[in-house]
Amino acid sequence: FLLFWLFRLKNQLWLSLIVLLLGINHVTSIYEISTSEDFELGDNVFKVLSYNVRQFNQYGWNKSDKEIPKKIADFVELQNPDLIAMQEYFKGEKTIADRFPHRYIKLKEQNAEFGLAIFSKFPIIDRGSLDFPTTSNNNAIFADIIKDGDTIRVINVHLQSFGVKPNLDKLEKQHSKKVFLGMGQTFVRQERQMDIVIDLIKNSPHPVLVMGDFNNTAYSYIYREIKSEGLFDAYKEAGNGFGQTFDFKFFPLRIDFILAAEVLEVLSFDNHKVPFSDHYPITATFALK
């Protein structure tokens, strides 16, 4: 038994080493060193926030903290963003929604309690839902907002989830074939959803700002294809340190993004490691050129 355990451990160590070597060129996808510069809050400057709030704990994933909805609302008030993109938004939440004069909340199905939300201090002149097929939990929505006479299309994205927590113990307990089959199906769905989002970007009459939970990393095909539509990654431009956005103890996963058109100059970017969801919120400040 001891020899078998040592052999298995050795194989796991080699596998870990191979994964690290393969990913060495992607270190800057999760770690950045940027020079911070002071900036003035002019009329053309605005702040955005993207956050997968995990249904405001309505299903009790955190049974020890009943104040999570209030804590999220307090966090948003402290950050004071001009625009918010929320994923897994609970329709019964009122505190945050009531602070914004303009909003677009889209539930995927008529009787659903959760969906996507865009909150804005700026007028919304158009809005819409992409209505991803073959999924009841994932979608993308957009809102065209007016800022200082210019129009920006804000796209809130929540791509297909893998449905399996990135936990090594759970992966060992499940049959590997079943796990990887499910992953393959997820990649296919993500790619179809990506195509729908890209089509919206290509046909947008306005510069776009894409925010949300991609459920994939910064070195994925999904991320690269969306970013290649003339967008830049706000974290890559102004982020500092590990850009972790998902609570995964084995590796600092970055799966939530803020991607912007070149007419938007990024002034700052921040990750906020607050324990109110399995995701961490991200904020960015832009100047409209």
VMD Tcl script that draws the C-alpha trace (Angstrom):
set ca {
  {0.00 0.00 0.00}
  {2.83 2.41 0.87}
  {4.55 1.79 -2.49}
  {1.28 2.36 -4.32}
  {0.70 5.62 -2.44}
  {4.24 6.87 -3.18}
  {3.85 5.98 -6.86}
  {0.53 7.84 -7.01}
  {2.01 10.86 -5.21}
  {4.96 10.91 -7.60}
  {2.62 10.90 -10.59}
  {0.60 13.75 -9.10}
  {3.78 15.77 -8.55}
  {4.88 15.23 -12.14}
  {1.42 16.21 -13.38}
  {1.49 19.38 -11.29}
  {4.94 20.25 -12.61}
  {3.86 19.73 -16.23}
  {0.79 21.96 -15.70}
  {2.97 24.68 -14.19}
  {5.45 24.52 -17.06}
  {2.69 24.67 -19.64}
  {1.20 27.71 -17.93}
  {4.42 29.62 -17.28}
  {3.82 31.89 -20.27}
  {0.43 32.84 -18.87}
  {1.62 34.12 -15.49}
  {0.83 37.70 -16.48}
  {-2.76 36.64 -17.07}
  {-3.20 36.35 -13.30}
  {-0.48 38.63 -11.94}
  {0.19 42.22 -12.91}
  {2.41 45.06 -11.73}
  {1.04 48.41 -12.85}
  {2.15 51.93 -12.07}
  {-0.61 53.77 -10.27}
  {-1.21 57.35 -11.31}
  {-3.36 60.02 -9.73}
  {-6.29 61.19 -11.80}
  {-8.94 63.84 -11.47}
  {-12.63 62.98 -11.38}
  {-13.69 64.98 -14.42}
  {-17.02 64.90 -16.20}
  {-15.71 62.24 -18.58}
  {-14.65 59.85 -15.78}
  {-16.87 57.03 -14.51}
  {-16.52 53.91 -12.37}
  {-17.88 50.42 -13.09}
  {-18.33 47.30 -10.97}
  {-18.85 43.67 -12.01}
  {-19.95 41.09 -9.44}
  {-21.39 37.57 -9.43}
  {-23.30 37.83 -6.15}
  {-24.33 34.15 -5.89}
  {-28.02 34.96 -5.42}
  {-27.29 37.13 -2.37}
  {-27.05 33.90 -0.36}
  {-30.75 33.13 -0.89}
  {-30.01 29.40 -1.04}
  {-27.93 29.57 2.13}
  {-24.54 28.55 0.73}
  {-23.11 30.44 3.73}
  {-25.24 29.24 6.62}
  {-23.24 31.11 9.26}
  {-23.72 34.62 7.85}
  {-27.29 35.83 7.42}
  {-26.17 39.42 6.74}
  {-24.65 38.80 3.30}
  {-27.32 40.78 1.36}
  {-26.73 43.80 3.60}
  {-22.95 43.42 3.40}
  {-23.06 43.35 -0.40}
  {-25.28 46.44 -0.42}
  {-22.92 48.22 1.98}
  {-19.94 47.27 -0.17}
  {-21.63 48.67 -3.29}
  {-22.48 51.89 -1.45}
  {-18.87 52.24 -0.32}
  {-17.55 51.73 -3.86}
  {-20.12 54.15 -5.30}
  {-19.91 52.94 -8.93}
  {-21.71 54.67 -11.79}
  {-22.42 51.37 -13.55}
  {-22.94 47.85 -12.17}
  {-23.13 44.50 -13.95}
  {-24.41 41.77 -11.64}
  {-24.67 38.07 -12.35}
  {-26.94 35.70 -10.38}
  {-28.94 38.73 -9.25}
  {-31.92 38.01 -6.95}
  {-35.08 39.80 -8.08}
  {-36.14 40.46 -4.47}
  {-33.11 42.65 -3.78}
  {-34.18 46.29 -3.45}
  {-31.48 48.19 -1.55}
  {-28.99 48.37 -4.42}
  {-31.63 48.66 -7.16}
  {-33.33 51.63 -5.49}
  {-30.07 53.61 -5.51}
  {-29.92 53.71 -9.31}
  {-32.38 55.70 -11.41}
  {-31.81 53.51 -14.47}
  {-31.77 49.71 -14.49}
  {-32.29 46.63 -16.62}
  {-33.05 43.37 -14.81}
  {-33.58 40.27 -16.94}
  {-34.71 36.91 -15.60}
  {-34.10 34.09 -18.05}
  {-37.48 32.47 -17.49}
  {-40.85 33.85 -16.45}
  {-40.94 32.15 -13.05}
  {-37.22 32.52 -12.32}
  {-35.97 34.35 -9.26}
  {-32.45 35.04 -10.52}
  {-30.88 36.59 -13.57}
  {-28.69 39.43 -14.83}
  {-28.86 43.10 -13.90}
  {-27.37 46.36 -15.14}
  {-27.66 49.41 -12.89}
  {-26.74 52.85 -14.18}
  {-26.60 56.46 -13.01}
  {-26.74 57.40 -16.69}
  {-29.85 57.17 -18.91}
  {-30.47 53.88 -20.71}
  {-31.79 54.47 -24.25}
  {-31.90 50.86 -25.44}
  {-31.59 47.41 -23.93}
  {-31.93 43.76 -24.83}
  {-31.32 40.12 -23.94}
  {-29.39 37.57 -25.99}
  {-31.40 34.66 -24.53}
  {-28.79 31.91 -24.75}
  {-30.40 28.65 -25.95}
  {-30.29 25.32 -24.07}
  {-29.60 26.83 -20.66}
  {-31.85 28.21 -17.93}
  {-29.11 29.75 -15.80}
  {-26.80 31.60 -18.19}
  {-27.32 34.57 -20.44}
  {-26.05 37.94 -21.62}
  {-27.85 41.29 -21.68}
  {-26.94 44.75 -22.91}
  {-27.89 48.35 -22.19}
  {-26.98 51.40 -24.25}
  {-26.19 54.25 -21.87}
  {-25.69 57.97 -22.53}
  {-22.61 59.53 -20.97}
  {-21.82 63.19 -21.77}
  {-23.58 62.98 -25.10}
  {-21.84 59.76 -26.13}
  {-23.40 56.30 -26.17}
  {-21.72 53.19 -24.73}
  {-23.09 49.67 -25.06}
  {-22.67 47.86 -21.72}
  {-22.77 44.07 -22.09}
  {-23.28 41.90 -19.00}
  {-22.15 38.31 -19.62}
  {-22.62 35.10 -17.62}
  {-21.31 32.19 -19.68}
  {-22.02 28.51 -19.08}
  {-20.70 27.12 -15.81}
  {-18.86 23.81 -15.57}
  {-21.22 22.82 -12.77}
  {-18.40 21.22 -10.80}
  {-16.64 23.12 -8.07}
  {-12.90 23.28 -8.79}
  {-12.11 21.08 -5.83}
  {-9.54 18.31 -6.11}
  {-11.25 16.08 -3.55}
  {-14.53 16.17 -5.45}
  {-12.80 15.48 -8.75}
  {-11.17 12.38 -7.24}
  {-14.52 11.10 -5.97}
  {-16.27 11.42 -9.31}
  {-15.72 9.15 -12.25}
  {-13.14 10.89 -14.43}
  {-14.92 10.02 -17.68}
  {-18.15 11.62 -16.46}
  {-16.33 14.74 -15.29}
  {-14.42 15.28 -18.54}
  {-17.51 14.52 -20.65}
  {-19.34 17.26 -18.78}
  {-16.42 19.63 -19.30}
  {-16.48 18.96 -23.04}
  {-20.19 19.76 -23.23}
  {-19.59 22.98 -21.30}
  {-16.85 24.10 -23.69}
  {-19.23 23.53 -26.62}
  {-21.97 25.60 -24.97}
  {-19.52 28.34 -24.03}
  {-18.30 28.58 -27.61}
  {-21.87 28.91 -28.92}
  {-22.62 31.59 -26.35}
  {-19.36 33.34 -27.21}
  {-20.40 33.49 -30.87}
  {-23.67 35.19 -29.90}
  {-21.84 37.77 -27.77}
  {-19.28 38.43 -30.52}
  {-22.07 38.94 -33.04}
  {-23.57 41.58 -30.73}
  {-20.18 43.31 -30.42}
  {-19.55 43.25 -34.18}
  {-22.95 44.78 -34.93}
  {-22.93 47.35 -32.15}
  {-23.27 50.94 -33.40}
  {-21.55 52.10 -30.21}
  {-18.26 51.38 -28.39}
  {-18.71 48.41 -26.05}
  {-17.89 47.65 -22.44}
  {-18.07 43.93 -21.66}
  {-18.29 42.86 -18.02}
  {-19.11 39.62 -16.30}
  {-18.43 36.03 -15.35}
  {-16.89 34.12 -18.27}
  {-16.54 30.88 -16.27}
  {-13.21 30.48 -18.04}
  {-9.72 31.85 -17.68}
  {-7.68 34.57 -19.33}
  {-5.80 32.01 -21.44}
  {-8.93 30.35 -22.77}
  {-10.15 30.40 -26.35}
  {-13.36 32.07 -25.15}
  {-11.54 35.01 -23.57}
  {-9.12 35.48 -26.46}
  {-11.87 35.51 -29.09}
  {-14.03 38.07 -27.27}
  {-11.03 40.26 -26.46}
  {-9.86 40.15 -30.09}
  {-12.90 42.25 -31.07}
  {-10.89 45.43 -30.48}
  {-11.16 45.24 -26.68}
  {-8.56 45.54 -23.94}
  {-8.51 43.95 -20.48}
  {-8.77 46.59 -17.75}
  {-6.87 44.36 -15.31}
  {-3.99 43.99 -17.75}
  {-3.84 47.76 -18.16}
  {-4.09 48.90 -14.55}
  {-4.32 45.89 -12.23}
  {-1.85 44.99 -9.51}
  {-1.01 41.68 -7.88}
  {-2.96 38.47 -8.36}
  {-6.15 39.14 -10.24}
  {-8.05 36.35 -8.50}
  {-11.82 36.65 -8.89}
  {-12.94 33.18 -7.78}
  {-12.61 31.57 -4.35}
  {-10.42 28.59 -5.25}
  {-7.83 27.64 -2.65}
  {-5.47 25.78 -4.99}
  {-4.84 28.49 -7.59}
  {-5.75 32.19 -8.05}
  {-8.35 31.80 -10.79}
  {-9.35 34.90 -12.77}
  {-12.65 34.21 -14.54}
  {-14.42 37.58 -14.18}
  {-13.47 40.36 -16.58}
  {-13.93 43.97 -17.61}
  {-13.09 44.40 -21.29}
  {-13.41 47.80 -22.98}
  {-13.16 49.49 -26.36}
  {-10.16 51.71 -27.00}
  {-12.18 54.91 -26.66}
  {-12.33 54.13 -22.94}
  {-9.05 54.89 -21.18}
  {-8.62 52.81 -18.04}
  {-7.44 54.86 -15.07}
  {-7.62 52.25 -12.32}
  {-8.54 48.64 -11.64}
  {-9.12 46.84 -8.34}
  {-9.91 43.34 -7.11}
  {-11.88 43.23 -3.86}
  {-11.37 40.07 -1.84}
  {-14.58 40.20 0.18}
  {-16.19 36.92 1.35}
  {-19.79 37.58 0.32}
  {-19.89 35.19 -2.66}
  {-17.75 32.52 -4.31}
  {-16.68 35.33 -6.68}
  {-14.82 38.52 -5.82}
  {-16.09 41.84 -7.22}
  {-13.91 43.88 -9.58}
  {-14.01 47.61 -10.29}
  {-12.46 49.85 -12.94}
  {-12.41 53.59 -13.54}
  {-12.49 54.89 -17.11}
  {-12.13 58.19 -18.89}
  {-14.19 58.58 -22.03}
  {-11.81 59.89 -24.68}
}
mol new
graphics top color blue
foreach p $ca { graphics top sphere $p radius 0.5 }
foreach p [lrange $ca 0 end-1] q [lrange $ca 1 end] { graphics top cylinder $p $q radius 0.2 }
display resetview
